[in-house]
Each structure stands twice: as structure tokens, then as C-alpha cells.
């Protein structure tokens, strides 16, 4: 039987992980089988740049932390080696980093995760990871709005030109008719 000191350390670890999971916008569970140290080092660097944390944690501790955090539905994913990716910031960038890494590493798999409190399957996370970034979406929106504003400006300019040419025609007709009547 484990000593009381070790049990208390594990309880503290579970509580700490549960609190991090409650606060995180993204909790991603992945299977890291088949990747070498060089690849995992590059992955950790990319995740750090995306403001995410990569940790390898025992499944039993993850299972207890999920239960303590009130997250249900991921217990079946805790088979084999598991890495946990978490972030308290934008969840899209770390999801994209992991998705891109899985494309180039056949053995690395997304098991499932939690995005802003909602449990999601690997397929749902991959679908989200395929979306354009927030900046790209905003630039697309700005471009669409700018195009519509440009079309409106051209249309208003054409109306102005038509009215000016129509006003000149009426003014010319009025001056040519006026001397004839006088």
C-alpha cells in the first residue's frame, strides 16, 4: 500500500489538474505513441508559441481530475499513453497546431477534449481546427464589407453623374427655349 505522504501528493496533483481543467478554454487529450524526442520537442515549442501547455500525465490522475472538475464523457479515451494540452486563451491555435502535427505524424492521434466546457470528440475538434483563424475571418469580413461599400460608392457616383448630366440638359433646353418666347 502506498504511504500517506504519496497519497496526499497524488491528491494535490489531481486537485491542481482539476482546477486547471475547470479554468481552461481547451483541454485536449492525445495519444503520443510513436513520436520521437525531436518531434515532441518541436510540438511543445509550437504549443508554447500558441500559449498552450503540453503535459504527459498518468491516465488514472487524468480520470480523477476530470471527475473532480465535473467533466464527463472522456473516460473511455483514457487508454494507452495520454498527453494533455491545455490553454486558458484562444483554443483555435493550439487545436490547429495539434491537428497539423497529426497530419505529419501518423501515430499521433487526438482522442477527444473539452472546448469552453463542452466535451467534444476527436472529429469535432478536427473540424474546429480546420476553421480559419480569428484574424483571417475578421479580414475576410472586412474585405466583404469594403467591397460592398465600394460598390455603393460607385453606384452613388453614377447617380450623381446622371443627375448632373440631366440637369445640364434641362438647363440648355431652358436657355434655348427662353429667347424664342421673348
C-alpha positions in Angstrom: 0.0 0.0 0.0 1.2 3.5 -0.8 2.2 5.7 2.0 0.0 8.5 3.2 2.6 11.1 2.0 2.4 9.7 -1.6 -1.4 9.6 -1.5 -1.5 13.2 -0.4 0.9 14.3 -3.2 -1.3 12.5 -5.7 -4.5 14.1 -4.3 -2.8 17.5 -4.6 -1.8 16.7 -8.1 -5.4 15.7 -9.0 -6.8 18.8 -7.4 -4.3 21.1 -9.2 -5.1 19.4 -12.5 -8.8 19.6 -11.9 -8.6 23.3 -11.2 -6.6 23.9 -14.3 -9.1 21.9 -16.4 -12.0 24.0 -14.9 -10.3 27.3 -15.9 -9.0 26.1 -19.3 -10.7 27.0 -22.6 -9.2 24.0 -24.2 -8.3 20.6 -22.7 -7.1 18.2 -25.4 -6.3 14.5 -24.9 -3.9 13.0 -27.4 -2.2 9.6 -27.9 1.5 10.3 -28.3 2.6 6.8 -29.3 5.3 6.6 -32.0 6.8 10.1 -31.8 10.4 10.7 -31.1 12.0 13.2 -28.8 12.8 15.6 -31.6 9.2 15.7 -32.8 7.8 16.1 -29.3 10.2 18.9 -28.6 9.1 20.7 -31.7 5.5 20.2 -30.8 6.0 21.6 -27.3 7.7 24.7 -28.8 4.8 25.2 -31.2 2.3 24.8 -28.4 4.2 27.2 -26.2 4.1 29.8 -29.1 0.3 29.2 -29.2 0.1 29.8 -25.4 -0.7 26.2 -24.6 0.8 23.7 -22.1 1.7 20.1 -23.1 1.9 17.5 -20.3 2.2 13.8 -20.1 0.1 12.6 -17.2 -1.0 9.2 -16.0 -4.5 8.2 -17.1 -5.6 7.5 -13.5 -4.7 11.0 -12.4 -6.4 12.5 -15.5 -9.5 10.3 -14.8 -9.8 11.6 -11.2 -9.1 15.2 -12.2 -11.9 15.0 -14.9 -14.3 13.6 -12.3 -13.3 16.3 -9.8 -13.7 19.0 -12.4 -17.2 17.7 -13.3 -16.2 16.7 -16.9 -17.9 13.5 -18.1 -17.6 11.6 -21.4 -13.8 11.3 -21.8 -13.2 8.3 -19.5 -13.2 5.9 -22.5 -10.5 7.9 -24.2 -8.0 7.2 -21.3 -6.5 4.1 -22.8 -2.8 3.9 -23.6 -0.4 6.8 -23.3 -2.1 10.2 -22.9 -0.8 13.7 -23.3 -2.8 16.7 -22.1 -2.8 20.0 -23.9 -4.4 23.0 -22.1 -4.8 26.7 -22.7 -6.6 29.5 -20.9 -6.5 31.7 -24.1 -7.7 31.2 -27.7 -8.3 27.5 -28.2 -8.2 27.6 -32.0 -4.4 28.0 -32.4 -3.4 25.0 -30.2 -6.0 22.9 -31.8 -4.6 23.8 -35.2 -1.0 23.0 -34.0 -2.1 19.6 -32.8 -4.1 18.9 -36.0 -1.2 19.9 -38.3 1.1 17.7 -36.2 -1.2 14.7 -36.5 -1.2 15.1 -40.3 2.6 14.8 -40.4 2.8 12.1 -37.7 0.7 9.0 -38.5 0.8 7.6 -34.9 -0.1 10.8 -33.1 -3.9 10.9 -32.5 -6.4 13.3 -31.0 -8.5 11.3 -28.5 -11.0 14.0 -27.5 -11.2 17.0 -25.4 -13.1 19.9 -23.9 -13.6 23.3 -25.5 -15.0 26.0 -23.3 -16.7 23.5 -21.1 -18.2 21.3 -23.8 -16.9 17.7 -24.2 -16.0 17.1 -27.9 -15.0 14.0 -29.9 -11.8 13.9 -31.9 -13.8 14.5 -35.1 -15.4 17.7 -33.7 -12.1 19.0 -32.6 -10.5 18.3 -36.0 -13.5 20.2 -37.7 -12.8 23.2 -35.5 -9.1 23.0 -36.1 -9.7 23.2 -39.9 -11.5 26.6 -39.5 -9.6 29.7 -40.4 -8.1 31.7 -37.6 -10.0 34.6 -36.0 -7.7 37.1 -37.7 -8.4 35.5 -41.1 -12.1 35.5 -40.5 -12.0 39.2 -39.5 -10.0 40.1 -42.6 -12.5 38.2 -44.8 -15.4 40.1 -43.1 -13.6 43.4 -43.6 -12.9 42.6 -47.2 -16.5 41.8 -47.8 -17.7 45.0 -46.1 -15.2 47.0 -48.1 -16.3 45.5 -51.4 -20.0 46.4 -50.6 -19.0 49.9 -49.6 -17.0 50.3 -52.8 -20.0 49.1 -54.9 -22.2 51.6 -53.1 -19.8 54.5 -53.7 -19.6 53.6 -57.4 -23.4 53.5 -57.6 -23.8 56.8 -55.9 -21.2 58.4 -58.1 -23.1 57.1 -61.2 -26.3 58.6 -59.9 -24.6 61.9 -59.3 -23.2 61.9 -62.8 -26.6 61.1 -64.3 -28.3 63.8 -62.3 -25.6 66.4 -63.3 -25.8 65.5 -67.0 -29.6 65.5 -66.8 -29.6 68.9 -65.1 -27.2 70.3 -67.8 -29.6 69.1 -70.5 -32.6 70.7 -68.8 -30.6 74.0 -68.3 -29.5 74.0 -72.0 -33.1 73.4 -73.2 -34.4 76.1 -70.9 -32.0 78.7 -72.3 -32.7 77.8 -75.9 -36.5 78.0 -75.4 -36.5 81.2 -73.4 -35.2 83.5 -76.2 -37.8 82.0 -78.6 -40.6 83.1 -76.4 -39.3 86.5 -75.7 
